[in-house]
Amino acid sequence: MTRHVSIGIIFSLVLLTITACGGGSTGTGTATATSTSTSTSTSTATTAYTNATVKIGLTGSTGGKGIAGTGFTLTLPANVAPAMDNGSVATGTVTCSGTFAGSTLAQIIYTPATGSTQGILNINVANIITAGVTAVGEVATVTLKLSNGASPAATDFSLNSISVIDTLGSAIKGVTATVSGVALN
């Protein structure tokens, strides 16, 4: 008897849930369409990105030379900045990745935006392979904070003061750095 009562209660709850969630067909359906539209509008309005992950890569030809390191200045668009910790760029903001995974970073220097001047990050990476790497590709991943609804694309970032050095300390002229991608989350 208890088992039949339990099954009856569960069945009743399932029926109530279905009818309460719009499973019934009483009405014109207008309320359902309005509800869906409102839900979609609310969802879009509350979507705001908080971080941008920027990938930096090297392109071009090394001419057979091993890349020992690279340095560049990443210019940031408005409302984009690195996380800070006691006045310094927070650990983990810039990481070596791709062909430079596991390599060494020099101190990252951030100059905040002021007036019409954009913020910049100075980044220098030294490869840990003594013979250098001859493959170009991704070298760094930069995670940045977004504010005021910013949603930058790769073209909103620029790289300047690019240097690519071989294992003898000479510039490799056939290689440059580019922003190869931006992911927002």
N, C-alpha and C positions, 0 to 999 in steps of 0.2 A: 504494500500500500504506500509506504514512504517513497519507494522508487517511482511509482506512478505519479505521485504528487510533485516530486522533484522534476520529472520530465515535463509535467504540465506547466510548472512555474517557468522553467527554461524556455519552453515553447512560447509561452505568453510574453516573456521578456523580448524574445527575438521578434515577435510580431509587433510589439510596441516600438521597438527600435526601428524597424523597417518603416512603419507608418510615421514615426516622428521625424525621420530623416528624409522625408519626401518620397517614400516608396508608394504612397497612395496617389491617385490621379484625380483628386477633387480640386477643381480650380482650372484656370486658363493656362497656367504655365508661365504667366508673365512674372509672377513673384520669383520663380526659379531663375529666369533669365536675368532679372534685375539683381538677384543675389549673386549670381555668377559674375556679372559685370562689376559689381561693387567689390567682390573679393579680388578680382584681377586688378582693379585700379588700386586697391589698398596694397596689394603685394608689390606692385611696381613702385609705388610711392615710398615704401619702406626699404627698398633695396638700396643700400649704400655700401660702396667698397671702402675698406679700411686699410688695405695693404696693396702694394704693387710689387711684383717680383720681376726684376729686370735682369735679362741675360746679356752678358757682354761677350762677344766673340772676336777672334782674330781672323782676318781674311787676307788672301793674297798668296804670294809665293815666297818661301824662305830661301830659295836658291840653294837648298841643301844645307843651310846653316841651322844649327840648333838654337832654339829660342831659350834664353836663360831667364828673361823677365820682360815685363811690360808695365807701362805706367800711362795713366790718362786722367783727364778731368771730365767727370760726368756732370753735365749741366742739367739741373732739375727743373721741371715745369712748376708753375704756381701751385701752391697747396700740396706740395710733395716734399717730404723731409725724412731724414733717417731717424731712427729711435736714438735717443741720447741717454747717457748714464754718467752723471756727475760731470757734465760739460764735454764729454767725449762721445764719439760714435759708439753705440752699444755693441758689445761683442755679438757676433753672429749676423750683424747687418750686412756685411760683405763676406762671402765665402768663396774660396777657390773651387772651381768646378770644371767639368769637362776635361780637356787636355792638361789643365793645371790642377786637377783634384789633388788635395793633400799638400799643395805648395804653401809658401809662406807669404803672409801679408805684412807690409809695413803699416805703421799707424795710419789709419784713415783720417783725413783732415776734412772737416765740414765747414764751409763758409755759408752761413744762412743768407737767405734772400733779404734784400733791403731795398725799399722803394721800387725802382724799375729794374734793379739788378737781380738776376735769378740766383738761387742757391746752387752751390757746387760741392762735389765730393772729389777729393784727390785720392786716387787709388793706385798703389804700386804692388805688383805681385812678382815674387821671385820663384822660379821653378826649382823644385827640389832635385831634379835629375841633373847630375853634373854635366852630362853631354848635351843637355837641353832637349827640347822636343822639336821635331821637324814638321809635325802636323799642326795645321791651324784649326781653329774651332773654338768652342766655348772655353772661356778662361775664368769668368767670375759671375756670381749670382749676387744681386744686390736687392735686399728687401727694404722697402720704404713705406712710411706711414702716409696715408692720404687724409686730407681734411677738406671741409666745405664742399663735399660732393665731387671731388676731383676723380676723374676716370681717364688718366692719360694713356695714349697709345705710344708705340715705339718711336714714332716720328716726333713726339713731343720732347724727347730726350736728345741731347747731343753730346758728342765726345770731342774733346779738344786736347791739345798738348799731348798727343799720342806718341809714345816712344816704345819701340820694340828692340830689345838688345840681344845680341848673340852671346855665346859663351866667352868670347874674347872682349866683351864690353863695347862692341861696335854696333851701330844702328843697322837694323835690317830694313832697308828702304822699300822692299816689295810687300811689306805686311802692314796692315792698319787694323784698327779696332772699330767695331760697329755695335750698335744696340741690336741684337738679333731677335729679341722678343720681349714682350711684357705680358704678364698674367695678373689680372685683378682678382682679389678675393676679399 
